[in-house]
Each structure stands twice: as C-alpha cells, then as structure tokens.
Amino acid sequence: MTHDSRLKAPGFVLLPLLLGLLAPPAAAEVRYATFTSPALGKEVSYAVDLPLSYASGDRRYPVLYALHGLFESHAFWERRGLAGALQPLRDKGELPEFLVVAVDGGNSFFVNGPAGRYEDLVTADLIAHVERTYRVVPGREGRALFGVSMGGYAALRVALERPQLFRAAATHSAMLLEAAPTTDQGARRGQMAAFNAAFGDPIDAALWSSADPLAWADKVDPKAAPALYFDCGSEDRYGLAAGNQELDRRLTARGVAHTFALHPGDHGYAYVLSVLDRSLRFLGAAFAGPAPAAPARPRITLQSVTAPHVTVQYLSLPWGPNTFATMEKPDDTFYNKRPWPFAQLTTEATVSLDGTALPPGRYALVFHPNGPTNEGMSLEVRSVAADFLEPGNAMAPAPEGKTVLRVPARFETVPDSAPALAIALVPAKGATSLTVRYGDRRLVKELRN
C-alpha cells in the first residue's frame, strides 16, 4: 500500500490556513447594470456599491444616490476613487451601512430640458427601479443625495425642490452660478456646448431659472428642507466658491439648517477625496438618526369664479417645493407623469375655445405633462358627466370623458410668483378671458361667446 507523504507534511497542512490569514478581508462590491427609463425612453447605465453584509440576510439598507460631474458617467464612483475611500470607513464601523447608486446622466445637468427628462430619470425612474430591485428602505427616510460639480448642482436643486423625496443631501464643488454662463464669463467651448445642449442655444432663461439651486433656496420651506451639507475649494479655478457662499448666505437668511465650509483646494477629485469623509460622515449621521418628519401636506380648498354663461371651479393648490409632499409615489410621480385635472369648466351657452365649440355642459380642464420627446405641455378639454374635483385631493385621476380639444399649453413667465393656483375670468366684448396663474407661470385663453 502506498500513500503520498506530502499530504501529512506540516507545511502543506498549514499553507491553506496561512494563505487564509494573509488574504485581504472581503470587500464591498460595485456592480454595473442597466434599466429602462420611461422618462428618457431608453436603457440607462448605473453602478451600485453594495456593502459586504448585503450578500447575506434579509436586511434593508438606505440608499445614497450619487450624481456625477460634467463629462463623467456612472462609473465615476469607482473610477475616481470614491468607492475606495468609503470602504475603510465601512470596515471600521464608522458609518452605518448603505448602498450607493450612481446613474449615467450624461452632460444633462440632470434637468428636464432639450436633452431629455433627466430630473425625472433620478426622481422617478431610478428610485422606482432601485426600490423594486434591491433590498432597500423605501421612501424618504431611506434616501439621500450626493453630487460633485454638475452633480452637486443637481443634488442641491432636487433636494430643495423636492424635500419630500430625500432626507439629506451632500455636495462638493457644486456648480452654483449667479448668472447663466456665457463664453464672455469664461466658459470654455466644450462646457458651453454642454450648457447649450442641456438648456438650449441660446440658454432658455426660464429653464435656467427654474433649475437654479440658488433660486430654490429662496423657495424651500425651512421646516421641510432635508439635512444639507456642501463645501467647495477656496481656490476653485471656476470660481464656484462664490456661488457656494451665496447659497450659504441665502439659506442662512431664511433659517434653513445646513452645514457649509470652504476648504483649501482647487476644482477636481484631489479636492473631493481630501474632504469626502466629511460628507460621508454627515450622510451617515443622517441615516443613523431618527427619520425627519415628512413635510406637511398643504391645505387645498375648492374655489370658484364666474362670468356670463361660464363657471370655473378649481383647487387652491399652493405653489412651492412642498406642494406634492406625501402625495407622490416614486414609481408614479404625479406631477411629472400623469394628466392633472386642475379645473372644471361649466358652460350655460355654447362658447368656443381655440376655434372649437363647447356646447352647454361640464368639462374637465386637464394639463398633460411634457413627454419624453420634450414636445411640451398640453391642455385638454374633456367632456365629463359629473363633478370630479375633491377638496384636499390634488391627486385625483383625470375623469373619464370625451376629448373635445387638446392644444399646446404655452405658458408665459411672469416676474412675480402666485402663492397658489389661481384662475380668473374677465368678461370682454364677445369673449371671456380665462387666465391661469401658478407660481411664476401664466396661461391665457379666450372663451368666445
């Protein structure tokens, strides 16, 4: 009988054990995948950084949604070393465990604009996909935003515009400009091309204003704002320190709690990595603390205006970033995704709107949101059989009925901002002017007798 004596040699017996002791500890995993975005009508790539413990058990984790900078992609989280910087903090137990999800937003500035509905990509499609696909804490208490440069601009805007969706946001070197960019102000050719692709050429002043985090700082409810952290390099070569200081000034003036600092450094990932632990610890503390109270649902009452032969009823929906607080679901974002039956028109005699006759009856006035191809909002007039508006409920679906008319809804931008949806009927010779005001937008239509 023979045997291999090597199997009993101490060195061979101990070698696997020694190799195991010398091997590095298991690490978190960054995975890459795609999903279909209804807002963009295409497949979108994303990365997800999973903590080590995700591989076992049934625990649910908060999610940090990370938005990249200009000329970057979803791969920035790993490629630029941010995933590597997070890992030691995880290993030492200095942060609660959470997932990081980075999505490819191209050079869109994550706005709903000519390039596509990229804000909807983040605030609706991505959230819905992640909460369906991964074991995560659903809802506001399980979500936070992170962004660098262009992504910081977007993270701050979304956090201030939609405080009902995220409990915290942190940014580095956020692209905060006190005026729309121009080549005269120092924007390079490639940068200006990206601005024009996202905001129009020339830049659409209304779109720029509506997406400006500095403007949203003047609108957000101080009691409803998420936890906010932002910093910038004091030697930022694009001059972004000034815009970040301006945001600090505006938030401070309005009593919005936040953490802000200028640190030594220029614009780039050398700076970001030098301060990244500060933002990650801030976000970790937000995730570890008690869930902040959700913004209060606004009071919505039924209003009515009349003119000869015409009555319009509508809901006094407040204007502001908390308008739809607690009303939206991430997989069915009402304001951006579904028709909004905002008013009921009752006619006692035939009138015409845009050349279409409306016989005596009851009609729903329905706004349709901008679509994936950016064709613009539209106004539908729909014949209905019964009253449908419910005080306090702005989320009621559009009632069934026959479409009588559907036309583009061409809003004007006005200098002042209406505090709530307001509709006026002003009789004139042979016609009645129907004016809809909401925020800083106005739509005027004529009802001809």
Secondary structure, 3 states (H helix, E strand, C coil): CCCCHHHHCHHHHHHHHHHHHHCCCCCCEEEEEEEEECCCCEEEEEEEEECHHHHCCCCCECEEEEECCCCCCCCHHHHCCHHHHHHHHHHCCCCCCCEEEEECCCCCCCCEECCEEHHHHHHHHHHHHHHHHCCECCCHHHEEEEEECHHHHHHHHHHHHCCCCCCEEEEECCCCCCCCCCHHHCCCHHHHHHHHHHHCCCCCHHHHHHCCHHHHHCCCCCCCCCEEEEEEECCCCCCHHHHHHHHHHHHHHCCCCCEEEEECCCCCHHHHHHHHHHHHHHHHHHHHCCCCCCCCCCCCCEEEEEECCEEEEEECCECCCCCCCCCCECCECHHHHCCEEEEEEEECCCEEECCEEECCEEEEEEEECCCCCCCCCEEEEEECCCCCCECCECCCCCCCCEEEEEEECCCEEEEEEEEEEEEEEEEECCEEEEEEEEEEEEEEEEEEC
